[in-house]
Amino acid sequence: MIQHFLDYIAIERKYSPRTVEAYRDDLRDFCTFLGLEPDEFQTDLAGEDDIKAWMLYLIEEQKQSPRSVKRKLSALHSFYKWLLRQGLVNKDITRRITPPKVDKPLPVFFREEEVNRALNSTPQGVPTTETGRSAKHTDSTNVLRDELIISLLYQTGMRQAELLGLTDADIDLAQGQIRIFGKRRKERIVPIGPSLVEQIQTYIQWRDEQTVNEQMVNDQMIKSKTGAFFPGLTKYTLYNIVRTRMGEVSTLKKHSPHVLRHTFATTMLDHGADIRTIQTLLGHASLSTTQVYTHTTFEQIKRVYMATHPRAKGQNDDQK
């Protein structure tokens, strides 16, 4: 029964493998709490009280965050909605259960000068070439790849999974645009500027020169050079590239690819882009998801105002 549901969201709803895996794990956790194996689950073995007890167990015994518990309940709710549509239950026993309240933290983002430094960074103590780039970076066979990754995330706002799935066929250099497949394979077109077009051209030329006699494992545009193969880039390699490069220039505690997505949106808003355009570029289904960036920008404006306006803190200019 559970496996049929997982097949449904994978094949018919076209959920990503990562999302299907998360649903599988959450439903497996619920079955474990009931003392069942996933393939032993029957609808008459669980009730509303069992779900409430499971949530309480997750919060009080396992010390899981409200966000994690809410996600697990969401997976169970989706499962029961499917059971209801299939006629396997008479009611959705998750419908009346209130998830724990989750505070939404404002997204963090890099400053523009930090991203610029990351794309032109010279590690301390490393000699530079005539062009100004560090010898260490110049000699690295991955410097073009790493800089392109930062540029793509920052200039298009794409998600980590979207970058990993990017192929040469998705890029139209002549038109200056990239086709991005988001959640549930929803397609959107994002324009790119001449500098990024040039970066992509340079990287592809270098990559193709390196792979003339090499085995290409898949059609991913960005490769991870390893030995005699050019396999596709993994999410772990991508995360480490961003963490390392941005960690050299930023004091933020978090240096993930998603922070660059936040930075893209915040930068666009700061430079006058309207919220609907940013929603389209990010691939958000709901405008409310995008509007969190307006709060971020307002907080930044407020800090600048409080720090610079002479009367912001109630000071009296007439007093001497």
Stockholm file with secondary structure:
# STOCKHOLM 1.0

chainA/1-320         MIQHFLDYIAIERKYSPRTVEAYRDDLRDFCTFLGLEPDEFQTDLAGEDDIKAWMLYLIEEQKQSPRSVKRKLSALHSFYKWLLRQGLVNKDITRRITPPKVDKPLPVFFREEEVNRALNSTPQGVPTTETGRSAKHTDSTNVLRDELIISLLYQTGMRQAELLGLTDADIDLAQGQIRIFGKRRKERIVPIGPSLVEQIQTYIQWRDEQTVNEQMVNDQMIKSKTGAFFPGLTKYTLYNIVRTRMGEVSTLKKHSPHVLRHTFATTMLDHGADIRTIQTLLGHASLSTTQVYTHTTFEQIKRVYMATHPRAKGQNDDQK
#=GR chainA/1-320 SS CHHHHHHIIIIISCCCHHHHHHHHHHHHHHHHHHTCCGGGCCGGGCCHHHHHHHHHIIIIISCCCHHHHHHHHHHHHHHHHHHHHTTSCSSCTTTTCCCCCCCCCCCCCCCHHHHHHHTTCCCTTCCBCTTSSBHHHHHCTTHHHHHHHHHHHHHHCCCHHHHHTCBGGGEETTTTEEEEECGGGCEEEEECCHHHHHHHHHHHHHHHHHTTTSEECSCBSSBCCBTTEECBCCHHHHHHHHHHHHHTTCCCSCCCHHHHHHHHHHHHHHTTCCHHHHHHHHTCSSHHHHTHHHHHHHHHHHHHHHHHCTTTTSCCTTCC
#=GC SS_cons         CHHHHHHIIIIISCCCHHHHHHHHHHHHHHHHHHTCCGGGCCGGGCCHHHHHHHHHIIIIISCCCHHHHHHHHHHHHHHHHHHHHTTSCSSCTTTTCCCCCCCCCCCCCCCHHHHHHHTTCCCTTCCBCTTSSBHHHHHCTTHHHHHHHHHHHHHHCCCHHHHHTCBGGGEETTTTEEEEECGGGCEEEEECCHHHHHHHHHHHHHHHHHTTTSEECSCBSSBCCBTTEECBCCHHHHHHHHHHHHHTTCCCSCCCHHHHHHHHHHHHHHTTCCHHHHHHHHTCSSHHHHTHHHHHHHHHHHHHHHHHCTTTTSCCTTCC
//
